[in-house]
Structure formats: structure tokens, C-alpha cells
Amino acid sequence: MRGSKAKFNFPHLIGSANVMPVRVRNKRRFPELSSFSSSSSSSTLNDESPTSKRRKSETNLVAEVGLENGSVLDLYQQILRQPDLLSTALLNCFLVAGTMENSSDQKPTIMVTNDDGIDAPGLRSLVRVLVSTNRYVVLVCAPDSEKSAVSHSITWRHPVTARRTNIDGATAYAISGTPADCTSLGVSQALFPSVPDLVLSGINMGSNCGYHVCYSGTVAGAREAFFHGVPSVSMSYNWVGGKSSIHDYTLAAEACLPIISALMAEIRNQTYPERCFLNIDMPTDVTNHKGYKLTKQGKSIFKMGWRQVTSETEGGKMLSTMTMETDSAAQTETNTSTALQDHALFKREVFFFFFNVLSASVIAKCLAVKGVHIDDPDTDWQYLQEGYITVTPLAALSNAEADCQAYCKDWLQSVSERVSSSAL
């Protein structure tokens, strides 16, 4: 796969007397080699001449490497017909060619990152499921502590540290940076010897739909890989307090294995689109999900307010929020100005997890009362609430919609005309 080379060790095959029967993978394309292997394997070791032994060793070499490229096999068959001309140098050339031809047979590499931190159960469950398939080389490059909602921030003015961490079946590093830092470092070949074939960011605790994609460090981890031309996926599980459990992360990871496998096939065939990355959200009841649903990013957002607190961990009186109802704007302003001092602490108030435990109809009523934007139909949040695993292609541009472009075009033209007329 990407940036990797197959490695084969064949000293036991060259000049060995203990040769096993040869199995040729493609007898139709190479009947001569098939016939040769059949006749060779039928003879006993005691009756073989040194030349015959060498032929069988070399033919077994072809079978073990599994070469099916005609040009390489044609060359090797010519060598077999003239064994006396076989030299060590020529055999070495063949081994190099075989290594290059079979680099695609090696396990593809997946790098995992997140924003919840390298010890988060979502990441650990994802890595454990990937390793258990025995189909991938798994790398981990994730923040050494929680970096939720840091969006696409990066570390610029000081170096980051990379600390080797023990995760069974994976090569893992904990990074003192943001999710975007982790991905950038992980694909740079400064930390790992090769560029991964696929980057997975997650599994996040909580969904990432609608406008919340802009806040998400999980999505940023995948977006950073997209910037570097590496296929990537951000993965989030719609965690609900009191209903979800740590085991659900394993179920969520297993539910995404078909998507990961299909992506790897596209990457191997070089048919994966380079103009997008994927954002996957999994429903709370992931065991009984309704299937995969291709969606578009919606406009859902759970508005957040602020609470003044006396310490980092202590709650305090709600002074004002974007969603609370007050008797009058004047009363709110008075309360706020009275409570404020020269030094004050404020903490965000989020209603997201409270509403998730309610039914869909109650959610709609509550959100309407609290002023939270109700999403358009056929979007990520809508289908996630219906129980689908949503798959949303994303890109990095932030162009406005067509009607906004048209309005701004006319508006800017009028500004230019006014400037021109005033100059006369």
C-alpha cells in the first residue's frame, strides 16, 4: 500500500533440499510453469540431481511470493530453461522485482487519532476492533489529554512532545498537541516511516452533526488528513448519559468495519475521490441501527449559554444564557452588571445531553421553546435521530450558498458605483 514495501526472507528456499510441493496460483496463464511444478513435485528427493533441486527451489520461490505478473514470470521462466546461466546477481534482481510487484499484498496501514485523548474508550475500542481483524497495520497518534471542541487549532510557537504509549497490537504515540497536530505529525513521515493509507479520527463521545462540525476536534483530525491528500474519516457515537455504555463503542466500531473495508478497496484501486473526506455518526442504539444513510451536513446547532461560577468545579447562579427566558431585557442587564466583578469565572451551559434523553417529539418542542435551530429534513442530524448510521461527505471550503453569492455580487456592484459617483 501507500509508501510501503513488501519484505520477504527466502534463504531457506535457495539451495534447500527440503522442498515442498509447488502450488502455482495461475495455471491457465502459465501452463509451462504449472507443468514443470507438477512433474517436479512428483519426484523424490533422493532421485533429484542438484540442478533439479535448484529448479524446484526456484519454482517454489515463485509460488511463495505469489507473482502473477506476466512480464516477471516470463523472465523467470527463461531463467529456469537455462539454469546454468542463473547467477546470484540475476536472482537478486528477480527478488527485487518480486518485492516491488507484491508491495500491494502487504497489509494496509490505518492511523487513528481523536480529540478525547489517547486513553479515551472510543479510541481504544476502535483500535482493538481494527487489530482483531488482523487485516491492518494500526498506528495511533492522538492527544495525550482531552482536546474536545478545539476545532482545527494547531500548535505553532512551541514544539510538541511525542511519548510512546503501549496499546496492544498498535504502534502508538501520545502527543502534547491538538487533533490537527496529531494528524499532521502522523502523516508527515517524521514520526512514522510511511504515510498511512487511511486516517480514522474517533470514536468521539457525542455526535458531530450540523454546525457542530465546525467546533469538532474529531472532524478536524480527519480534515487535516484531507489537507495532506490522505483519505480520512471522522467517527462519532451519539452518547446518551444513563443509556449508553462503554461497550457501545466496540459495537460502533464493528458497525463501521464494512465501510472501512470498502474504503480500503477504493484506495487500493485508486478510485477513492480526493475532493472529500467522510464524517460518520452512529446512533445511540447502534446494535439496532437501520443501515447506512448518505446525508448532507445540516444546520442543526444546540445553543449554549454561560453560567458564572465561583470556581472551576463549582456551579453558580445562572446570570444569562442564549436560551433562557427572562421577564425583561432590563432586568437581565441589571442582574448581570450587579454580579460582575473585576475578576469572574464563567462556564458554558449546554442543553445538548439533556434533550437527547427525550423522545423525538419532545425534543422538537423543547428545542423550539429554547430557541435551538430545528434542522432541515434529509440531513445528518435528522437521519441520526431516526436510527441510521449517517455518512456525510465533507470538504474544507466555506463558500456561501448560491443565493448569497448572487446578493453579494449585486451589493458589491452598487457599492462600487456609489464610490465612483462620489469621486466625480
N, C-alpha and C positions, 0 to 999 in steps of 0.2 A: 504494500500500500504506500501512502504518501511518505516519501523520504526514507523508506526502509529497504534493506537488502536481506535476501534470504541467506542463511548460513547453513552449510552442510559439512559434515565431517565424514570423509569416506576412507580413511586409512585402512579400515577393516575389510574394505571391498577390493582394494587394489592389491593383486598378488596373493589373495587369500585362497586357501584350499577348501575352506568350509563355505561353499557357495550354495545358497538356497535356490530352489527352482524359480525361474524368472517369470514374472507376470507382466505382460506388455499391455498397456492401457488401450491402445488403439490398433487392433489387428487389421482392421479394414484399410486404414491409411498406410500401414507399413507391413504388408504381408511378408516381406523378406525377413524383417526383424522378428516377426511372430513365428515364422517357420524355424528360424535359427534358434530362438529361445526354446521351442518345443523339443527340437532334436537335441539341444544341449542338455536340457534338464532330464532327458530320459537316460543318459549315460551315467555310469557310476564314477565316483571319484577315483577309484583305483585304476580305471582304464583310461583316464584322461592324460593327455600329453600336457606339457607346460603351456603350449600355445592354446590348447583347448581350455585349460583352466583360466588363462588370461582372458580369452574371449568371453567366457561365462561371467567372469568378474566384471568386465566392462559392460556387458549387456545388462547384468543385474544393476549396475550403476545407473544405466539409463532408466530402468524400471523404477528404481527407488526415487530418483529425482523426479520422475513423472513427466519428462519432457514430451510435449506433443506438438511442438513447433517443427514444421516440415524442414525448414532450412537447417536447423541444428541437427536434426536426426539424419538428414541426408548426408551431412558432413561426417557424422559419426559412423554411419553405415560404410562410408568409403574407408574409414579407418579400420573397421572390422574386416573388410575384404583384404586389407594389406596390413596384417598385424606386425610384420617385421619393420614397418615404417613408423610404427607408433612410438613416439618418444615422450619423455616426461614433459617436455615443453608443450607439445601438442595436446597432451592430456590436460595440462594446466589451463590451456586456452579453452578447452571444452568445458572444464569445470567453471571457469569464469562466465562463459556464455550461459551455462545451465543456471548459474546463480542469478544472472540478470533476467533470464526468461521466466524464472519461477518466483520472482520477488512478489508477484501478486498472490501467491499461495500462502503468504505469511498472514498471521492474524492482524487485522486492522487495529489501529490504536484509537482509544477514546480517552479524552481528558475531561475530568469532572471538576467543576467549580461550583460555588454558590454564594449567597450573601448571609446565610445564617451561621456561618463558621464551619470549620473543618470537623468539629465534633458533633455537629447537628445530626439528629437521627434521619432526616431526609436524605442528606448526602451519604451517610453511612449505609442506609438501606439500598440506595441506588447502586453504590459501588459493590455491595455484597451480591446483589442480583446480577450485575454485569459479570463479576468474577465467576459466579456459579455457572454461567453458561459455557465457560471455557472457550469462548469464541473471540475474545478481545484482549488486547494488551491494555490494561487500565492504568491511567495516570491520574493523580489528584493534585490540583494546585488551587488551594482555597484559603480564604482569610483565616487568620489564627483566632479571631473572635467575631462576634456578630457584627455584621455591617448592613443590616436591613435598612432599606429605604435611602441608601446613599446615592441612588441613581447611577449616573455614569461618571462620577467623580474619579479623579486619578491623583496619585501621589507624584509631586513634581519637584519639590525643593529639597527633599532628603531621600536617602536610599531606603529601600525596604529590605527586610530580612527574610530569608527562606530557611525554615527549620525542618529537617527530615522528621517525618512522623510515621509511626508504624500502623499501617492498615493492611490487613491480611489480603494477599493477592494483588496488591497495587503498589506502585511507587508513588509516595505521597509527600507533599511539602506544605507546611503551614506558612502563610505569607502575611507579613505585617502591613498589608495594603488593602485596597478596595477590591471588589469583584473584577472591575475592569483591569486593575493592576495584575491580578492573578492570571486572567486570561492572556493579557498582553505578554507577560513574562513566560507563561506556559507554552505559547506558540512561537516564541522568539528564537528557540534553539539555544538560548543562553542557559536555561535550566535543564531541559531535556534534550537529548541528542537529535531528535527529529520532530517535525511538525505533526501533530495528531491529525488523524483523518476526520475526526468529529469531536466537537466540544459540546458537552451537556452541562447546563447550569441548573442546579436544583438538587433535590426536590424541595421547593420552597414551602414553608409553613404559611399557608394562606394563598388565595388566588391572586392572579395578576391579570386583570381584565380592564378594558376601557382605558380611561385616563391614568389609572394607577400604573400602567406600563411605564409612564414617564418617571415615576418615583422609584421603580423597582431596581434594586441591585442585581436581582436574579436575571431579569431581562437584559440588564447592562452587560452581564457576564457573557451572554450569548451574542449580544450586539457587537461587543469588542472583537470577538472572533470573526464576525461578519466583516468588520472593517479590515481584517487581515486576510480575507479571502478564504477562511476556513469554515466549512459547513457547521452549523450550530443550532442548538435547540435549548430554549428555556422551559423549565418544567415546574409546575406549581400544583399543590394539592389544597383543595378548599377545606381547610381545617376548621372544625367547629368545636369549641370548648364544651366538654361534657358529653360529646357524642363521638368524636374521633379518638383514635388511639395510635400509639407508635407503630403498631403492626400495619396500620393502613398505608404507611409509606412503602412498605415492602409490596403490598398489593398494588399500589400505584405504579411502582417501578416495573412490576411484572406486566401490568396492563399496557405499558409503553414499549415492551420488548418487540412486538411486531412492527411498530413504527420505526424503531431503531434499526432493526434488521432490514427493513425495506429501504431506509435511507442509505445504509451501507451498500446495498446493491446498486443504488443510483450513483453513489460516489465511486464505486468500483468501475461502473460502466461509463463514468464521466458524463452522466446525464443529469446530475443534480443542478438545479438552477442556481446561478451565482448572484442573483439580484434580490435574494431574500433570505431570512432565517425564520425559524418556526417558534411560536410561543404556544405551549401546550398547558391547558388547565384541566385538572381532574376533579370530578365531583366528590362530594363528601362520602356518598355510598359508592365507592369505586368498584366494589365487588359486583354490584348490580348495575353498572353503567350501561347506557343504551347504545353504545357504539361510538365510533369516531365521527365527529362532525366538523367539516371545514367551515370556518367562520371568518368574520372580519372584525377588526377592532372596533368596539363601540365607544360610547361617550359616557359610560357609567362612572360615577365618582361618589364616594361617601365623604361628605363634607366633614371637616374636622374643626373643632373649636379649641379654646385654650383655657386652662384652669390654673389659677395662681396657687402655688403650694409653698409651704414653709421649709421643705427640704426635698431632696431628690426622690425620696421614697414615700413621703407623706402626702396625703391628699389635702385638699383645701377647698375653700368656698368657690363655687363657680362664679366667676366675675362676668364673663361674656363669652359667647361662642357664636359661631356662624349659624348654628341651628336652633338655639334656644329661643323661646318666646318670652317677651318682656311686656310689661304694661305700657311702657312708653320709652321712646329713644332717649328722652331727657333723663329719666330715672336710671337707665343703664349707664349713661355717661357719668352721672353723679356717683353711682356706686363704684365705678371703675376708677375715677380720679381720686376718690377718697381712699381707696385701698392701696393705690400705687404709692410706693416709696422710692427713695433713691436707688435702692437695690431690691430687686424682686425676682422670684423664680416662677416660671410658667411651664406648664406641661400640657402636651396635646391631649385633647379629648376625642376619642374615636368611637363611633357608634357601630362600626362595621361588624364586630364579632357578636354584638347584642342582637342585631337584626338577623343574622344568619341562622339563629336557632328557631326562628319563626317560620310559619308556612309562607308560601309564595304570595298568597292574597294579603296576608297581614303585613308582609314586607312592603308590598306596593303601597298600602295605606300609610304605614309608618314613614316610608321614605317621602311620600307626598307631604305629610304633615311637617316633617323635619327639614324639608327643602332640598332633599337629595335628588339629583337628576335621575329620572327614570330612563333607562336605556332604550334605544331603538330596537325594533324586532330584528331577528336574524343576525344577532351579533354574539360576541364571545360570552358576555355575562348572561344573556338570555338563555342560550343553549346549555351553559354550565348549570344553571338553576333547574333545567329540565332533566338533568342527569347524564348529559353527554360528556365525553372527553373531547374538549374543543381543541382544534388545531388551527392556529391563526398565522398565516404568513405575514411577516413584518419586514420593514426596511428601515433605513435610518433618516430619510429625508422628512422634512416637516413642512412641505408645501401646503398652502391653503387650498380649499376646495374651489372648483371652477367658478362658482358664483362670486366668491370673494375676490378671486383674481380679476374677474370682469369689472366688479365695482371699483377696485383699487386702480385699475387701468384708467377708467373714466375720471376718477377723482384726481389722480396724479396729473392727468392731462389738463384738468381745469386749474389746478394749482400752477402749472407751468404757464398757462395762458394769462392768469392774473399777474404773475411775476413779469411777463413780457409786456403787458399793457401798462403796468405801473412804471416801467422803466422808460416809457416813451414820454 
